[in-house]
Amino acid sequence: MQHYKNFKIASYVRGEFLAQAEIPEIEEGIRYFSRYLPLDKVYLDTHRETFDVPVEKMKKVKALFESAGIQTSGAITSTIRFEGDDKFRIFDAFCFTDPAYREKYYDIVNCTASLFDEIILDDFFYTSCRCDSCIEAKGTRDWSEFRLKQMEEVSREITALAKSVNPNCKFIIKYPNWYESYQETGYNPSAQKDIFDGIYTGTESRHPTYSQQHLQRYLSYSMIRLMENTAPGKNGGGWIDQGDSEANLNIWLEQACLTLFAGARELTLFSFSELMNTPSLPPLEQLLSRIDSILNQVGNPVGIPVYEPFDADGEDQLMNYLGMTGLPLEPSPFFDQDASFQLLTASAACDTDVVEKLKAFVRSGKNAAVTSGFLKAAEDRGIGEMTSVKHTGRKATGSKYWADVFQSGPPVCLEGNAPIFADVLQYKTNATWCELAFISSDSNFPLLTHDFYGKGHLYILNIPDNFADLYCLPKEVNTIIHKLFSPHLPVCLATRPKCCLLLYDNDTFGIFSYHDYPVDAEIILNRPEDTGIQDLESGLIYKPSVNHKSDRLIHIPMCNGTYRFFRLI
């Protein structure tokens, strides 16, 4: 029986552990999980690197888990190292150009399908090999084109093979957290979403300062939303691990929170052996009970559509930096023509028709925001019809800001706590309006501009060279951006960056604080019919006060690293 109402709990059991562990050790792991966090399901890894779990042992392991009431599925980690192998590959991912590697991989699939009715691929099902045979096979194509086609071919072959062995076998591909690099390694969700029976989502955030992946913590939420919109109804769940969080339980727990608040129907914990006899499970169990109670009350996640086309390349991970400032985002690989507001980063410019889509969208009476990276990528594709803003190639730095929001009262100078370094954009006076500028010496340069086109509005947000400089924006500047981007939403945040807003379609919402110390948040009610908010857990009711700009604000105290959920009244 499923232990939580709104989601299942699963764990991935690594192949090297299963190959080397004795049955009593595995039994002890089952007892430990049962004591602190009962599992609904496990994914049993038949192969990892140089380890293949013998068939008879895997049958015993499978029966062992099932006798404990735990559902079992198969799993494959697509890494290999042959004796005497001279191919240099990151994480020893397979070279699918080499017949010996393919033969080995197909043997693994064949064996796994004979044991299980469901198989999941750990997130090494890619190729970055540049051996001589790969160079020759690539020919004149670029690596992305070659690898996308090759991995589509391999995907079709292994799914067909699995079903020929076991017609009941369902094959699932897990996508890693580094979505902006998929095309370079052959991950091909545009094709694979229709080849595999299901997909799965890696929501493992990493240390934002030290990790080479540059993953912001909001990713644990946004990845689920991106993959839900990539293959609606086919995303099995989210997958977290303790990478970069072994010494910080709060970060480990945060991944679980955001994954489930994003709508994941299953949470996979990586990995079974690494979590045995650790302090990680008891606090997670307590947290999950609280999350389950909240999920009983919230609806489906919604937010500002962010267009992230398949195989896009642009301002890598920028979406997650913007989410960390408090913008509620709903990423999708499809341009949402029916939305009332849309956000486009440089990734969206990979769509060759995006400018024409944007023109039609705004002209019809809708609003859009694009980043300075998008502007640069689209300057020779007709975006000049919508704005007078252009790149100059120069840079400037500043920590003060000039706010002059169109027809919204007197301008004001605002002070940040650290300088930003950004592009110098130029515009034509009164052909474009500058809502926000950053001050540099005796001059200032656009941070946010505003153009009218047809019946709608176009905003251009100047992104600092270091995306993390967005966190240096003062509360007042951050609030102006949120208000201009969120008039169609029931609420927006008036707070410093590093608080995020989670919105749902039944007038509920959550606030998540990433600060290291208490930072109060303010909520702006956008709809006149809303008279206040009610805490979903405590039942406390909060009423708004009106500031000098006629904003209806509700002050909410937020402790560091915590979350609170509310219902609009």
C-alpha positions in Angstrom: 0.0 0.0 0.0 1.2 3.5 -0.9 2.4 5.2 2.3 1.6 8.8 1.3 -1.6 10.0 -0.4 -0.1 12.2 -3.1 3.2 10.5 -4.0 5.2 7.3 -3.8 8.7 6.9 -2.3 11.2 4.9 -4.2 15.0 4.2 -4.0 17.6 3.3 -6.6 19.8 0.3 -5.6 23.2 0.5 -7.3 24.6 -2.4 -9.3 28.0 -2.5 -7.6 26.2 -2.8 -4.2 23.9 -5.6 -5.4 26.8 -7.4 -7.0 29.0 -7.3 -3.9 26.6 -7.3 -0.9 25.4 -10.4 0.8 21.7 -11.0 1.3 21.8 -10.2 5.0 23.3 -6.8 4.3 20.4 -6.0 1.9 17.9 -7.3 4.4 19.4 -4.9 7.0 18.9 -2.0 4.5 15.3 -2.9 4.1 14.8 -3.0 7.8 16.4 0.4 8.2 14.2 2.0 5.6 11.1 0.3 7.1 12.0 1.8 10.4 12.3 5.4 9.3 10.9 5.8 5.8 9.0 2.8 4.3 9.6 2.3 0.6 6.9 1.8 -2.0 9.3 0.8 -4.8 12.9 0.1 -5.7 14.8 0.3 -8.9 17.3 -2.6 -9.1 20.4 -1.8 -11.1 21.5 -4.9 -13.2 24.6 -3.2 -14.5 26.9 -0.4 -13.5 30.4 0.2 -14.8 32.2 -3.1 -14.5 29.6 -4.8 -12.3 26.9 -7.1 -13.7 24.5 -8.6 -11.1 24.2 -12.4 -11.7 20.8 -13.4 -12.8 20.1 -15.8 -10.0 21.2 -13.3 -7.4 19.0 -10.6 -8.9 16.0 -13.0 -8.7 16.7 -13.5 -5.0 17.1 -9.8 -4.4 13.9 -9.1 -6.3 12.0 -11.7 -4.3 13.5 -10.2 -1.1 12.1 -6.7 -1.7 8.8 -8.0 -2.9 8.3 -10.1 0.2 8.7 -6.9 2.2 5.8 -5.4 0.2 8.1 -3.2 -2.0 7.5 -3.1 -5.7 10.5 -3.8 -7.9 11.6 -2.5 -11.3 14.8 -3.0 -13.2 17.4 -0.3 -13.9 20.5 0.1 -16.0 23.5 2.5 -15.5 24.9 3.1 -19.0 28.6 3.1 -18.0 31.3 0.6 -19.0 35.0 0.0 -18.8 36.6 -2.8 -20.8 39.9 -4.2 -19.9 42.6 -2.5 -22.0 40.1 0.1 -23.1 41.9 3.2 -24.5 38.8 5.4 -25.1 38.6 8.5 -23.0 35.0 9.2 -22.0 33.5 11.3 -19.2 32.0 8.9 -16.6 32.9 6.0 -18.9 29.6 6.4 -20.9 29.2 4.0 -23.7 30.6 4.5 -27.2 27.7 3.6 -29.3 29.7 3.8 -32.5 31.8 0.8 -31.4 30.1 -2.6 -32.2 31.6 -4.2 -29.1 30.0 -1.5 -26.9 26.7 -1.8 -28.6 26.7 -5.6 -28.3 27.5 -5.4 -24.6 24.7 -2.8 -24.1 22.1 -4.9 -25.9 23.1 -7.9 -23.8 22.4 -5.8 -20.7 19.0 -4.7 -22.0 18.1 -8.3 -23.0 19.0 -9.6 -19.6 17.2 -6.8 -17.7 14.0 -7.1 -19.8 13.9 -10.8 -19.1 13.7 -10.1 -15.3 11.5 -7.0 -15.1 8.3 -5.5 -16.5 9.7 -2.0 -16.1 13.2 -0.6 -16.7 14.6 2.8 -15.9 17.8 4.3 -17.3 20.1 6.1 -14.8 21.2 9.4 -16.3 24.3 8.2 -18.2 22.3 7.2 -21.3 24.3 9.6 -23.4 27.5 9.8 -25.4 30.3 12.3 -25.4 32.9 10.0 -27.0 35.3 11.5 -29.5 37.3 8.4 -30.4 38.5 7.9 -34.0 35.5 5.8 -34.9 33.1 8.5 -33.7 35.0 11.2 -35.5 34.7 9.1 -38.7 31.1 8.3 -38.2 30.2 12.0 -37.5 31.6 13.1 -40.8 30.7 16.7 -41.7 27.9 17.0 -39.1 28.5 18.8 -35.9 28.6 16.8 -32.7 25.1 17.7 -31.6 23.5 16.6 -34.9 25.4 13.4 -34.9 24.7 12.5 -31.3 21.0 13.4 -31.4 20.5 11.1 -34.4 22.7 8.3 -32.9 20.9 8.2 -29.5 17.5 8.3 -31.2 18.6 5.3 -33.2 19.9 3.5 -30.1 16.7 4.4 -28.2 14.5 2.8 -30.8 16.7 -0.3 -30.9 16.7 -1.0 -27.2 13.0 -0.3 -26.6 12.2 -2.7 -29.5 14.6 -5.3 -28.1 13.2 -5.1 -24.6 9.6 -5.6 -25.9 10.8 -8.5 -28.1 12.1 -10.2 -24.9 9.2 -9.2 -22.7 6.1 -7.7 -24.4 5.0 -6.3 -21.1 8.2 -4.4 -20.5 7.9 -0.6 -20.1 11.0 1.4 -20.7 11.7 4.7 -19.0 14.4 7.3 -19.7 15.6 9.5 -16.8 16.7 12.9 -17.9 19.5 14.6 -15.9 19.4 18.0 -14.3 21.7 19.6 -17.0 18.9 20.3 -19.5 20.8 23.0 -21.4 23.5 20.5 -22.5 21.2 17.7 -23.8 21.8 18.2 -27.5 25.6 18.0 -27.0 25.4 14.6 -25.5 22.6 13.1 -27.5 19.7 13.4 -25.0 16.8 13.9 -27.4 13.5 14.5 -25.6 11.8 15.8 -28.7 12.1 12.2 -30.2 12.6 10.1 -27.1 9.4 11.2 -25.4 7.5 9.2 -28.1 10.0 6.3 -28.2 10.1 5.4 -24.5 7.0 4.5 -22.5 7.8 7.1 -19.9 10.3 9.7 -18.7 11.8 10.6 -15.4 13.3 13.8 -14.1 16.6 14.5 -12.3 16.0 17.2 -9.7 19.3 17.0 -8.0 20.5 20.5 -7.2 24.2 21.1 -6.6 26.2 23.6 -4.6 25.6 26.8 -6.7 29.0 28.3 -5.8 31.3 25.3 -6.2 29.6 22.9 -8.6 30.8 23.0 -12.2 27.2 22.5 -13.3 26.0 26.0 -12.1 22.7 24.6 -10.9 20.6 26.9 -8.8 18.4 25.4 -6.1 15.2 26.4 -7.9 16.1 23.7 -10.4 14.5 21.1 -8.2 11.2 22.7 -8.9 11.7 23.9 -12.5 12.9 20.6 -13.9 9.7 18.8 -13.0 7.7 21.6 -14.6 9.8 21.5 -17.8 9.5 17.7 -18.1 5.8 17.7 -17.2 5.3 20.1 -20.1 7.6 18.1 -22.4 5.7 14.9 -22.1 2.3 15.5 -20.4 1.2 12.5 -18.3 4.4 10.5 -19.0 6.7 12.0 -16.3 7.0 9.3 -13.6 8.6 11.4 -10.9 11.7 13.3 -9.6 15.0 11.9 -8.5 17.2 13.4 -5.8 20.6 12.6 -4.3 23.0 13.8 -1.6 25.5 15.2 -4.0 26.9 18.5 -2.5 24.5 18.1 0.4 26.0 15.3 2.5 27.0 17.8 5.2 23.8 19.9 5.0 20.6 18.0 5.6 18.5 21.1 4.9 19.7 21.2 1.3 18.9 17.4 0.9 15.4 18.0 2.3 14.9 21.0 0.2 15.3 19.0 -3.0 12.5 16.7 -1.8 10.2 19.6 -1.0 10.6 21.4 -4.3 10.3 18.2 -6.3 7.0 17.3 -4.7 5.6 20.8 -4.7 6.3 20.9 -8.4 3.8 18.0 -8.9 6.0 14.9 -9.0 4.0 11.7 -8.4 7.0 9.7 -7.2 10.2 10.6 -5.4 13.3 8.5 -6.0 16.1 8.6 -3.4 19.6 7.9 -4.7 20.8 5.6 -3.4 19.7 2.8 -1.2 23.1 1.7 0.0 24.3 5.3 0.6 21.3 6.1 2.7 21.5 3.0 4.9 22.4 3.8 8.5 22.6 7.5 7.9 20.8 10.4 9.6 19.1 11.4 6.3 16.0 9.3 6.5 14.3 10.3 9.9 13.9 14.0 9.1 12.8 13.3 5.6 10.0 11.1 6.8 8.7 13.9 9.1 9.0 16.4 6.3 7.1 14.2 3.8 4.1 13.9 6.1 3.9 17.7 6.2 4.3 18.0 2.4 1.6 15.4 1.9 -0.8 17.4 4.0 -0.1 20.6 2.0 -0.5 18.7 -1.3 -3.9 17.7 -0.2 -4.9 21.4 -0.5 -3.0 22.8 -3.4 -3.9 22.5 -7.1 -1.8 22.1 -10.2 1.3 24.3 -10.6 1.0 27.4 -12.8 3.3 30.4 -13.5 4.8 32.6 -16.1 5.5 30.6 -19.3 9.2 30.3 -20.2 9.9 29.1 -23.7 12.8 26.6 -23.7 12.8 24.9 -27.2 14.1 21.4 -27.7 17.9 21.3 -28.2 18.2 25.0 -27.2 21.4 26.7 -26.4 21.6 30.1 -24.8 21.8 31.7 -21.4 22.4 28.4 -19.6 20.4 28.0 -16.4 19.2 31.6 -16.4 15.7 30.4 -15.9 16.7 29.1 -12.5 18.4 32.3 -11.5 15.2 34.2 -12.3 13.2 31.7 -10.3 15.5 32.4 -7.4 14.5 36.1 -7.5 10.8 35.1 -6.9 9.3 34.9 -10.4 7.0 31.9 -10.6 8.0 30.1 -13.8 6.4 27.4 -15.9 9.0 26.3 -18.5 8.0 24.5 -21.6 9.6 23.4 -24.9 6.5 24.8 -26.7 5.6 28.4 -27.4 2.4 29.2 -25.6 0.4 31.2 -28.0 -2.6 31.2 -25.6 -0.8 32.7 -22.6 -1.3 36.3 -21.5 2.4 36.8 -20.7 5.6 35.0 -21.8 9.3 35.1 -20.9 11.9 34.4 -23.5 15.6 34.0 -22.8 18.4 33.5 -25.4 17.5 29.8 -25.5 14.2 30.7 -27.2 16.1 32.3 -30.1 17.1 28.8 -31.2 13.6 28.7 -32.7 14.2 30.2 -36.2 10.6 31.5 -36.3 10.5 32.9 -32.7 10.6 36.6 -33.7 7.5 36.2 -35.9 5.8 34.3 -33.2 6.7 37.0 -30.7 5.4 39.8 -33.0 2.1 38.1 -33.5 1.8 37.3 -29.7 2.4 40.9 -28.6 0.5 42.6 -31.4 -2.6 40.6 -30.4 -2.7 42.4 -27.1 -0.5 40.2 -24.9 2.7 41.0 -23.0 6.1 39.5 -23.2 9.5 39.9 -21.7 12.8 39.0 -23.4 16.3 39.1 -22.0 19.3 41.0 -23.3 20.7 37.6 -24.5 17.5 37.1 -26.6 17.8 40.6 -28.0 21.4 40.0 -29.1 20.5 36.7 -30.8 17.5 38.2 -32.6 18.9 41.6 -33.6 19.4 40.5 -37.2 16.0 38.7 -37.4 13.6 41.6 -37.2 13.1 42.3 -33.5 14.1 45.9 -34.3 10.5 46.4 -35.5 9.3 46.0 -31.9 11.9 48.1 -30.1 14.6 50.7 -30.5 16.9 48.9 -28.0 20.3 47.8 -29.3 23.5 46.3 -28.0 26.5 48.6 -28.1 29.2 46.1 -27.3 30.2 48.1 -24.2 30.0 47.2 -20.6 29.3 49.1 -17.4 29.0 48.5 -13.7 27.0 50.1 -10.9 25.2 49.5 -7.6 22.6 52.3 -7.7 19.4 52.2 -9.7 17.1 54.8 -11.2 13.4 53.7 -11.3 11.0 55.7 -13.5 8.1 53.4 -14.1 5.9 54.6 -16.9 3.1 56.9 -15.6 3.5 55.5 -12.1 4.6 58.5 -10.0 7.9 60.3 -9.5 11.2 58.6 -10.2 13.4 57.4 -7.4 17.0 56.4 -6.8 17.6 53.0 -5.1 20.8 51.6 -3.5 22.0 48.0 -4.0 24.4 46.2 -1.7 26.8 45.2 -4.4 27.6 46.3 -8.0 26.4 44.5 -11.1 28.3 44.3 -14.4 26.1 44.3 -17.5 25.8 45.3 -21.2 25.4 48.9 -22.1 22.1 49.0 -24.1 21.1 52.0 -26.0 17.6 53.1 -27.0 15.8 56.1 -28.6 14.3 58.5 -26.2 10.5 58.3 -26.2 10.5 55.6 -28.8 11.3 53.2 -26.0 10.7 53.9 -22.3 13.4 53.0 -19.7 11.6 51.6 -16.6 14.8 50.8 -14.6 18.4 51.8 -15.1 21.6 51.0 -13.3 23.8 54.1 -12.5 27.4 54.1 -13.5 29.5 57.2 -12.6 27.7 60.2 -14.2 25.5 58.1 -16.5 23.0 55.3 -16.4 22.1 52.4 -18.6 18.9 50.3 -19.1 18.1 47.4 -16.8 14.5 47.1 -17.9 12.9 48.8 -21.0 9.3 49.0 -22.1 7.9 49.1 -25.7 4.4 49.2 -27.1 3.7 47.0 -30.1 0.2 46.6 -31.6 -2.1 46.1 -28.6 0.6 44.6 -26.3 3.7 45.4 -24.4 7.3 44.2 -24.8 9.8 44.4 -21.9 13.6 43.8 -22.3 15.5 42.7 -19.1 19.2 43.4 -19.2 20.9 40.4 -17.6 24.2 40.9 -15.7 27.2 39.1 -17.1 27.3 37.0 -13.9 23.7 35.8 -13.5 24.1 35.6 -9.8 24.4 39.4 -9.7 20.6 39.3 -10.0 20.6 38.5 -6.3 22.3 41.8 -5.7 19.2 43.8 -6.9 17.6 45.7 -4.0 14.1 44.7 -2.9 12.5 47.7 -4.5 14.1 47.0 -7.9 13.2 43.3 -7.7 9.6 44.2 -6.8 9.2 46.5 -9.8 10.2 43.7 -12.1 7.8 41.3 -10.5 4.9 43.7 -10.7 5.5 44.4 -14.4 5.8 40.7 -15.2 2.9 39.5 -13.0 -0.2 41.6 -13.5 -2.1 38.5 -14.8 -1.2 36.5 -11.7 -3.2 36.7 -8.5 -0.1 37.6 -6.4 3.5 38.6 -6.7 6.4 39.0 -4.2 7.8 42.2 -2.9 11.0 40.9 -1.4 14.8 40.5 -1.9 15.9 37.8 -4.3 16.4 34.3 -3.0 12.7 33.8 -2.1 10.7 31.9 -4.6 7.0 31.9 -5.3 5.1 28.7 -6.1 1.6 29.2 -7.7 -1.3 26.8 -8.2 -4.5 26.9 -10.2 -6.9 26.8 -7.2 -5.8 30.1 -5.6 -3.2 28.6 -3.4 0.5 29.5 -3.3 3.7 28.9 -1.4 6.8 30.9 -0.5 10.2 29.3 -0.1 13.1 31.1 1.5 16.7 30.3 0.4 18.2 32.9 2.8 20.7 32.0 5.5 18.9 34.2 7.9 15.3 35.4 8.5 14.1 37.7 5.7 10.5 38.9 5.8 8.5 38.7 2.6 5.7 40.9 1.4 2.9 39.6 -0.9 1.1 41.9 -3.3 -2.5 41.1 -4.0 -3.2 41.8 -7.6 -7.0 41.1 -7.7 -9.4 43.5 -6.1 -11.8 40.6 -5.1 -9.1 39.1 -2.8 -9.4 40.4 0.7 -6.6 38.4 2.4 -4.8 35.1 2.7 -5.0 32.1 5.0 -2.1 29.9 6.1 -2.9 26.4 5.0 -1.4 24.8 8.1 -2.1 27.2 11.0 -5.3 28.6 9.7 -4.1 32.1 10.5 -5.6 34.9 8.4 -3.6 37.9 7.1 -5.2 41.1 5.8 -3.4 43.6 3.5 -2.4 47.2 4.1 -2.1 49.8 1.4 1.2 51.5 0.6 1.8 54.9 -1.1 1.7 53.2 -4.5 -1.7 51.7 -3.8 -0.2 48.2 -3.6 -2.1 45.9 -1.2 0.6 44.3 0.8 0.7 41.4 3.3 3.7 41.1 5.5 4.9 37.5 6.1 7.8 36.6 8.4 10.0 34.0 6.8 12.6 32.0 8.7 15.7 31.0 6.8 15.4 27.9 4.7 11.6 27.4 5.4 8.4 27.5 3.4 4.8 28.6 4.0 1.7 27.9 2.0 -1.5 30.1 1.8 -5.0 30.2 0.3 -6.4 33.5 -1.2 -9.5 34.7 0.5 
